[in-house]
Amino acid sequence: MSFQPFDPPPPSGERSESKRPHLSIFRFTSFQSTRRTPSQSPPAYVPNDVLASRNQLRAKLLHWLRIATSLVTLLASIVVIACTARALRNYNTTRDNANWVLPLWPASVDLRPTHMTLACGVIIATTSIVYIISALAPTPLRALHTLNLVFTIFAFLATFLTIFTTAFASTINSHLSNSTQAGTLSSWTCKWQGFGSAAPGHFAEICVESKAALKVVILMIVMEIFSVLLAGWGWWVGARLNKAAGDGKGEAIGV
């Protein structure tokens, strides 16, 4: 057996420099670093988000309803323009026709109802085209407030025009319906209904076209009243969107 020599303990001076375990070798971490952070909970339910989403859906629905209404109004006004213009053309053709010995038309033909109907169709067609372009064009004109203003003005203008045109034309046609010295395109030509081939040329067409134009104008009254309701709905939606944007974190009123 071999024994290693025993080394004596180091002197006191060297003993103080000997490596002793220090507390630094133990990895103490702060309390905050070892503390477990609570789990992230989902954000609280905010009614304003749902309200804003509903208002955006309403704004989109309103946008396409207005465009659809404007398209239908445009088509109806084109029908009015076509019927009225054709009736005026047939009137000019028969008035200058020399094949008839006696005059086909009375001495006084009141064209004011026909001209008023034609003007109504042209104005409404123009306003419909302007709104459709404004609503579909990728410009700042698509702002809801601007579209509300434009649509409201056009809706009230078209409503007034259709009601006034209907009342004006119906009153004059009714007043001259039994006259033998004067008449309108509608009142004079429609007297020949039922005579068949004995009626002068184009009289049946003028009667049908004049009546059709006025009936379409009457139908447009309903459409324009619906447009006025859409205009009011647009201002309501715009007010709610502005309120939701202004409230911020405030609690909004439910719908």
DOMAR-171375 format. One line per 4 residues: their letters; for each residue x, y, z of C-alpha. Coordinates in steps of 0.001 Angstrom, whole numbers, plus 524288, in hexadecimal, padded with zeros to 5 digits. Layout:
BEGIN
A = X Y Z; ...
***
This chain:
BEGIN
MSFQ = 80000 80000 80000; 804E8 80D63 7FC94; 80168 81977 80426; 801CE 82726 7FF0F
PFDP = 808DD 830A3 80790; 80041 838D9 80FF5; 800FC 84710 80CC5; 7FFDF 84FFD 81839
PPPS = 7F549 85A3B 8185D; 7F921 866F5 811DF; 7FCD4 8728E 819F6; 7F2C6 87BCE 81EC1
GERS = 7F644 885E0 81445; 7F4EE 87C33 80973; 7E90B 87685 80FDB; 7E1E9 8837A 80E58
ESKR = 7E4BE 88363 7FFB4; 7DFD6 875AA 7FDB8; 7D44C 87406 7F4F9; 7C80B 87366 7FCD1
PHLS = 7BAF7 871A0 7F736; 7B47A 87ED0 7F572; 7A64F 881C8 7F4C0; 7A840 886DD 7E6F8
IFRF = 7A964 87937 7E19F; 79B36 87727 7E530; 79266 87D45 7DB0C; 78945 88565 7E2EF
TSFQ = 77F49 88C60 7DAA6; 77683 8973A 7DE74; 768F6 894D6 7E33B; 7630B 89BC5 7D7B7
STRR = 76A6B 8933D 7CDEF; 765E9 886C5 7D44A; 75821 88B6A 7D637; 74EB9 88528 7CC9C
TPSQ = 747D5 88F10 7C44B; 7393C 88D59 7C385; 733EF 887FB 7B6C5; 72F28 891E8 7ACDB
SPPA = 72066 89214 7ACFA; 718C2 89556 7A0A8; 71485 8A392 79F1F; 707FC 8A768 7A561
YVPN = 6FBA5 8A774 79D1E; 6F9AF 8B517 797A7; 6EBFA 8B837 792BC; 6F14E 8C37E 78A8C
DVLA = 6F85C 8B9FB 78189; 6EBD1 8B2B7 77E90; 6E48E 8BF86 77CD6; 6EED1 8C4BE 77366
SRNQ = 6EE4B 8B813 76BA4; 6DF82 8B8EB 76A87; 6E02C 8C70D 76646; 6EA41 8C3A8 75BE5
LRAK = 6E143 8B904 756B9; 6D609 8C29E 75687; 6DE6A 8CC72 74F23; 6E1FD 8C23D 744D9
LLHW = 6D3D5 8BDE3 74376; 6CF96 8CC0B 7424D; 6DA0F 8CE87 73806; 6D591 8C386 72F0E
LRIA = 6C720 8C628 7314E; 6C90F 8D425 72CE1; 6D082 8CFE3 720D2; 6C601 8C5D3 71D7C
TSLV = 6BB3D 8CFEE 71F6A; 6C281 8D9A6 716E0; 6C420 8CF69 70C3B; 6B598 8CC0C 70C63
TLLA = 6B234 8DA85 70C40; 6BB80 8DC91 700DC; 6B527 8D1A7 6F910; 6A791 8D6F0 6FBFB
SIVV = 6AB73 8E4A3 6F7DB; 6B12A 8DF4E 6EB2E; 6A404 8D8E0 6E876; 69D3C 8E5E8 6EAE0
IACT = 6A6A3 8ECFA 6E1DC; 6A538 8E2C8 6D715; 69653 8E279 6D787; 694FA 8F138 6D7F6
ARAL = 69EF6 8F3A2 6CD44; 69872 8E996 6C47B; 68B1A 8EFAA 6C6DA; 69053 8FD17 6C325
RNYN = 696A1 8F7A1 6B6E7; 689F4 8F10B 6B2AD; 682AC 8FDA9 6B54E; 68BDF 90556 6AC96
TTRD = 68A6F 8FAF1 6A214; 67B83 8FADD 6A204; 67A55 90998 6A360; 681C0 90BDF 696CB
NANW = 67B3B 900A2 68F8D; 6742F 90581 68352; 66D27 8F8C1 6807A; 66172 8FCB6 68898
VLPL = 657AC 90683 6834F; 65389 90B36 690B6; 65D47 90F08 69B3D; 66026 9040A 6A49C
WPAS = 66325 90CD2 6B007; 65B7C 917CB 6B64F; 65F81 925CF 6B48E; 66535 92622 6C231
VDLR = 66D4D 91A97 6C69D; 6725C 91C04 6D464; 67FAD 915A2 6D4FE; 682E1 91A2C 6E2B8
PTHM = 67FB5 90D04 6E936; 6883F 905F2 6DF63; 6937C 90F86 6E0E1; 6924F 90F12 6EFA5
TLAC = 6929C 9003D 6EF90; 69E84 90054 6E6B8; 6A58F 90A36 6EF5C; 6A263 90231 6FB70
GVII = 6A850 8F60B 6F552; 6B49B 8FD3C 6F0F4; 6B704 90395 6FE32; 6B4EF 8F712 705DF
ATTS = 6BD8D 8EF60 6FC8D; 6C84C 8F987 6FE1E; 6C7AB 8F97B 70CF3; 6C7CB 8EAA0 70D37
IVYI = 6D3EC 8EA12 704AB; 6DAD0 8F456 70CED; 6D816 8ECF4 71984; 6DC3C 8DFC1 7140E
ISAL = 6E921 8E58B 70F65; 6EB3E 8EC57 71C7C; 6E864 8DFE6 7241E; 6F106 8D6FC 71BEF
APTP = 6FC58 8E012 718D0; 70880 8DD73 7216A; 7095A 8EB89 7260C; 706E0 8F2E7 732CE
LRAL = 6F91F 8F533 72DA3; 6F5DF 8E7BB 73329; 6F5D5 8ED5C 740E7; 6E90C 8E9E4 74778
HTLN = 6E5BB 8F7E8 74AF8; 6E7BC 8FC97 73CF4; 6DFD3 8F15C 73745; 6D505 8F3D8 7412D
LVFT = 6D457 90212 73D06; 6D45A 8FF1C 72E76; 6CA7B 8F410 72F81; 6C162 8FC03 73834
IFAF = 6C12F 90791 72ED2; 6BEC9 8FECE 7230F; 6B452 8F6C7 72A10; 6AC54 902B1 72E16
LATF = 6AE29 908FB 720BE; 6A99F 8FCB9 719A7; 69E1A 8FAFB 722E1; 699A2 908EB 72081
LTIF = 69B52 90798 711CD; 693C2 8FAE3 710A3; 6887D 8FFAE 71916; 687C1 90CCB 7121D
TTAF = 688AB 9068A 704A5; 67DF7 8FCD1 707C8; 674DF 90735 70D3E; 677B7 910DB 70246
ASTI = 6760A 90740 6F70F; 66A1B 900A3 6FCEA; 66356 90DAC 6FF5B; 66557 912BA 6F186
NSHL = 661BD 905B5 6EB45; 65556 9050C 6F348; 651D3 91324 6F05E; 65347 9116D 6E184
SNST = 64E0A 903A4 6E07A; 6408D 90809 6DBB8; 644E6 913B2 6D3C6; 64349 913D7 6C4F4
QAGT = 64BB7 91FE5 6C2C9; 657B8 91C8C 6CAC5; 65E66 910E0 6D0A4; 66B04 90A8C 6D4CF
LSSW = 671F6 8FF4E 6CE29; 66BA9 8F5DB 6D782; 65DEC 8FB98 6D852; 65C7C 8FDA0 6C9A4
TCKW = 66206 8F0E0 6C490; 65B88 8E851 6CEC8; 64E23 8ECEE 6C9CE; 65087 8E436 6BDFF
QGFG = 651DB 8D7DF 6C5EC; 6488F 8CD6C 6C13D; 647D4 8D23D 6B332; 65217 8C89A 6AEA6
SAAP = 65721 8CB62 6A0DF; 64E7A 8D763 69FDE; 6574E 8DE83 6A962; 6618E 8E745 6A341
GHFA = 66F41 8E1DC 6A203; 67791 8E15B 6AE51; 66C53 8E610 6B6E6; 66B9F 8D903 6BDEC
EICV = 67A45 8D93E 6C026; 67A25 8E728 6C544; 66F27 8E3DB 6CEA3; 67608 8D7C5 6D3E8
ESKA = 68339 8DE86 6D505; 67DD2 8EA8B 6DBD2; 6763E 8E276 6E59B; 681CF 8D96D 6E7EA
ALKV = 68AF4 8E4D3 6EAB4; 68198 8EAB7 6F491; 67F2F 8DD9D 6FB31; 68DCE 8DB67 6FCB6
VILM = 68F09 8E8E6 702CF; 6844A 8E525 70C78; 68BB3 8D8B9 70FD8; 697F4 8E0CD 711B9
IVME = 6911B 8E842 71C98; 6914F 8DBDE 724C0; 69F97 8D9A7 72188; 6A337 8E795 72523
IFSV = 69BF7 8E6BC 7320A; 6A3F8 8DA8F 734CB; 6B018 8E278 7313C; 6AC42 8ECC9 73B39
LLAG = 6AB44 8E21D 7457C; 6B8C2 8DD34 7418B; 6BDE0 8EB16 742E0; 6B89D 8EBE2 750B6
WGWW = 6BE6A 8DE9F 753F5; 6CB80 8E33F 74EAC; 6CBCA 8EED1 757F4; 6C820 8E5D7 76345
VGAR = 6D323 8DC54 76002; 6DCAC 8E79A 75E7D; 6D8C0 8ED1F 76BBA; 6DAEA 8E00A 7725F
LNKA = 6E82C 8DE48 76BEC; 6EC4E 8EBD7 77041; 6E772 8E936 77E03; 6EED0 8DC5E 77ED6
AGDG = 6FB22 8E2E8 779DE; 6F9A7 8EE2F 7836A; 6F6AE 8E5DC 78F44; 70383 8DE6B 78E47
KGEA = 70391 8D61E 79A77; 6F67B 8DAFC 79EA3; 6EB3C 8D19E 79F54; 6E2AC 8D296 7937A
IGV = 6D431 8D0CB 792C7; 6D02E 8C35F 78E43; 6C8C8 8C150 781B4
***
